[in-house]
């Protein structure tokens, strides 16, 4: 069974650091991209923590 490689994605905005851990990387699909965009918007709006695990992203939707 092939395991999906994961990476952490981090960025800064207005002197704030944001990180999403364990993002599936490689065969990027529209579902992952859409979820990343939603998480980014929620994080930047202070609606969810500024550091999260992508595997638990359903908890924030």
C-alpha positions in Angstrom: 0.0 0.0 0.0 1.4 3.4 -1.0 1.4 6.1 1.7 0.5 9.6 0.6 3.4 12.0 1.2 2.6 14.9 3.4 4.1 18.4 4.0 3.6 21.3 6.3 2.4 24.6 4.8 3.3 27.8 6.6 2.9 31.5 5.8 3.0 34.8 7.5 0.5 37.7 7.3 0.6 40.9 9.3 3.3 39.6 11.6 1.3 36.4 12.3 2.5 32.9 11.6 0.1 30.2 10.2 0.8 26.5 9.8 -1.2 23.6 8.4 0.5 20.3 9.2 0.3 17.0 7.3 -1.1 18.3 4.0 -1.3 15.5 1.4 1.3 16.4 -1.3 1.8 15.0 -4.8 -1.3 14.2 -6.8 -3.0 17.4 -5.6 -6.7 17.3 -6.2 -9.4 19.8 -6.2 -10.8 18.6 -2.9 -7.5 19.2 -1.1 -7.0 22.6 -2.7 -10.5 23.7 -1.8 -10.1 22.5 1.8 -6.8 24.4 2.1 -8.3 27.6 0.8 -11.2 27.3 3.3 -8.8 26.6 6.2 -6.6 29.5 5.2 -9.6 31.9 5.2 -10.8 30.6 8.6 -7.3 30.9 10.2 -6.8 34.4 8.9 -10.2 35.4 10.2 -9.3 34.0 13.7 -12.2 31.5 13.5 -9.8 28.5 14.0 -6.3 28.2 15.5 -3.3 29.5 13.6 -1.7 26.1 13.7 -3.7 22.9 12.8 -3.3 19.4 11.5 -4.9 18.9 8.0 -5.9 15.4 9.1 -8.2 16.9 11.7 -9.6 19.6 9.3 -13.1 18.1 9.3 -13.3 19.3 12.9 -13.0 22.9 11.7 -15.4 22.8 8.8 
